[in-house]
Amino acid sequence: MTSRNLVKLFLNTLLVGGMTTVVFGLFFRWHELQPFFAEFNIIDIVSAIIWLFAMGFLFSLISQLGFFAYLTIHRFGLGIFKSASLWNAVQIVLIIFALFDLVYLRYTKFAKPGVSIWPYIGPAILLIIIGLAVAWFKSKETNREAFIPAVFFMTVVTLVEWMPALQINSKNWLYLMLLALLACNAYQLLILHRLNAKSEQERLARAKQKSVTQQVIPQKKSKKAK
């Protein structure tokens, strides 16, 4: 990927994180922010939006660190297991364990006696549904071999990035950070192959232009010599 497209990916992902956090943050915290809107308190409204945007930037940075870490891990996995099918099988097992731990560990740590386990299953269901949907689009735009790695990234890697909110166990922060991470991760995953293709086209165009320039310069020199 060219440096220009890498910067574009970074900035656009920041924007995705910021916008997602603002939209869902206003929704989840509406009971707190409603008096500001009712009184049309511009200063407090703008301050709340800027604060949510800043938090979205932070979520986006966490997402981008996780994305580039997974790209490295994926290469190591392919190198260690020497087979894409075996590496995919390992990722499927890790996905199952990660989703099980998400439900079981949170339930045993935070649930009070007699509380149903279903509220703790909800985030896991949301995570896998969005992960499968994004992976389907990824495999449709690239190839079938991309499906399992995409599901792994959208579930396991998102879960690792999500750990700060999981430790707090605040419902609003839990879903706010999850949705921001999912939006950023989905954007990076679905745009990566397009930016790579664009970067390759730009490199070929530069190489072609350089070749033409190198051919023109000797011709000019020969004309001057005559």
Stockholm file with secondary structure:
# STOCKHOLM 1.0

chainA/1-226         MTSRNLVKLFLNTLLVGGMTTVVFGLFFRWHELQPFFAEFNIIDIVSAIIWLFAMGFLFSLISQLGFFAYLTIHRFGLGIFKSASLWNAVQIVLIIFALFDLVYLRYTKFAKPGVSIWPYIGPAILLIIIGLAVAWFKSKETNREAFIPAVFFMTVVTLVEWMPALQINSKNWLYLMLLALLACNAYQLLILHRLNAKSEQERLARAKQKSVTQQVIPQKKSKKAK
#=GR chainA/1-226 SS CCHHHHHHHHHHHHHHHHHHHHHHHHHHTHHHHHHHHHTTCHHHHHHHHHHHHHHHHHHHHHHHHHHHHHHHHHHHHHHHHSCHHHHHHHHHHHHHHHHHHHHHHHHHHHCCTTCCSHHHHHHHHHHHHHHHHHHHHHHHHSCGGGHHHHHHIIIIIHHHHTHHHHHHTCHHHHHHHHHHHHHHHHHHHHHHHHHHHHHHHHHHHHHHHHHHHHHHHHHHHHHHHC
#=GC SS_cons         CCHHHHHHHHHHHHHHHHHHHHHHHHHHTHHHHHHHHHTTCHHHHHHHHHHHHHHHHHHHHHHHHHHHHHHHHHHHHHHHHSCHHHHHHHHHHHHHHHHHHHHHHHHHHHCCTTCCSHHHHHHHHHHHHHHHHHHHHHHHHSCGGGHHHHHHIIIIIHHHHTHHHHHHTCHHHHHHHHHHHHHHHHHHHHHHHHHHHHHHHHHHHHHHHHHHHHHHHHHHHHHHHC
//
